[in-house]
Amino acid sequence: MQFDFNSTEPLYLQVAEQIEEAIFTNSFEEGTQVPSTTEISKQFHINPATVLKGMNILVTHHFLEKRRGLGMFVAAGAYARIREKRQSEFYDDYVVNLVKEAQKLSLSKTAILEMIKRGFENGQTN
């Protein structure tokens, strides 16, 4: 995990994003325990309440679950929920804006699809 202490983004959101990313990339697999609030706060010199606030966001979204006396664990189905959330954000952040800009440029649906195909062909790394 890496935190930008000079960012305008609050640290608790950075904590939530970093743990979410770790779940999405399978660094933290479903059912496994994530580092404790104390571990993260000591390692990165962050207030434990700030770390807990970030973790509680993930609990609210059902990405993490609290197990009394044991700590925080990656919830069953967390990966699928994160993927679904990110797909929705991708649509809202990119597709909607792409269509708006395409309409301003008088690009047809066919022209946009051709550009996307070309982008996949030219940018494919897998």
C-alpha positions in Angstrom: 0.0 0.0 0.0 1.1 3.5 -0.8 -0.5 6.7 0.5 -0.2 10.2 -0.8 -0.1 12.5 2.3 -0.1 15.5 0.1 -3.2 14.5 -1.9 -6.5 16.4 -1.5 -8.2 13.0 -1.3 -8.7 12.1 2.4 -6.5 9.3 3.8 -9.5 7.2 4.8 -10.6 7.0 1.2 -7.1 6.1 0.1 -7.2 3.3 2.6 -10.5 2.0 1.3 -9.3 2.3 -2.3 -6.0 0.5 -1.6 -7.7 -2.4 0.2 -10.4 -2.6 -2.5 -7.6 -2.7 -5.2 -5.8 -5.5 -3.3 -9.1 -7.5 -3.2 -9.7 -6.9 -6.9 -6.2 -8.0 -7.8 -6.4 -11.1 -5.5 -3.7 -9.8 -3.2 -6.3 -10.4 -0.5 -8.5 -13.4 -1.5 -12.0 -14.0 -0.4 -12.2 -15.4 3.1 -8.7 -14.3 4.1 -7.9 -11.8 6.8 -6.7 -8.3 5.9 -4.1 -6.5 8.0 -5.5 -5.1 11.2 -6.2 -1.4 11.7 -3.3 -1.3 14.1 -0.9 -3.0 11.7 -1.8 -0.6 8.9 -1.7 2.5 11.1 1.7 1.6 12.6 3.3 0.6 9.2 2.1 3.8 7.4 1.9 6.2 10.4 -1.8 6.8 10.0 -4.2 7.4 12.8 -6.0 4.1 13.6 -9.4 5.9 13.5 -8.6 7.0 9.9 -7.8 3.4 8.9 -10.9 2.1 10.6 -13.1 4.7 8.8 -11.7 3.5 5.4 -12.2 -0.2 6.3 -15.8 0.6 7.5 -16.6 1.9 4.0 -15.6 -1.5 2.6 -17.8 -3.2 5.3 -20.7 -1.1 4.2 -20.2 -2.2 0.6 -19.9 -5.8 1.7 -16.3 -6.1 0.5 -15.0 -6.8 4.1 -16.7 -8.4 7.0 -16.0 -7.9 10.7 -15.5 -11.0 12.8 -15.7 -10.2 16.4 -12.5 -10.8 18.2 -10.8 -11.9 15.0 -10.5 -8.9 12.7 -11.6 -8.0 9.2 -11.9 -10.6 6.4 -12.5 -10.4 2.7 -16.2 -11.1 2.3 -17.5 -13.9 0.1 -18.4 -12.5 -3.3 -16.3 -9.4 -2.7 -14.4 -9.7 -6.0 -17.7 -10.0 -8.0 -19.2 -7.0 -6.2 -16.1 -4.9 -6.8 -16.0 -5.9 -10.5 -19.7 -5.0 -10.9 -19.1 -1.6 -9.1 -16.1 -0.8 -11.4 -18.0 -1.8 -14.5 -20.8 0.6 -13.5 -18.3 3.4 -12.8 -16.6 2.7 -16.1 -19.9 3.2 -17.9 -20.7 6.4 -16.0 -17.2 7.8 -16.2 -16.2 6.8 -19.7 -19.0 5.5 -21.9 -21.5 8.3 -21.1 -18.8 11.0 -21.8 -17.6 9.2 -24.9 -21.2 9.2 -26.3 -21.7 12.9 -25.4 -18.4 13.9 -27.1 -19.2 11.7 -30.1 -22.6 13.4 -30.5 -20.9 16.8 -30.4 -18.5 15.6 -33.2 -21.5 14.2 -35.2 -19.9 10.7 -35.1 -22.2 7.8 -35.8 -22.6 4.7 -33.7 -20.8 2.8 -36.4 -17.9 5.2 -36.5 -17.5 5.0 -32.7 -17.6 1.2 -32.7 -14.9 1.1 -35.5 -12.7 3.4 -33.4 -13.2 1.1 -30.4 -12.3 -1.9 -32.5 -9.2 -0.1 -33.8 -8.3 0.8 -30.2 -8.5 -2.8 -29.1 -6.5 -4.0 -32.1 -3.8 -1.4 -31.6 -3.7 -1.4 -27.8 -4.2 -5.0 -27.0 -1.4 -6.2 -24.7 -2.8 -9.7 -23.8 
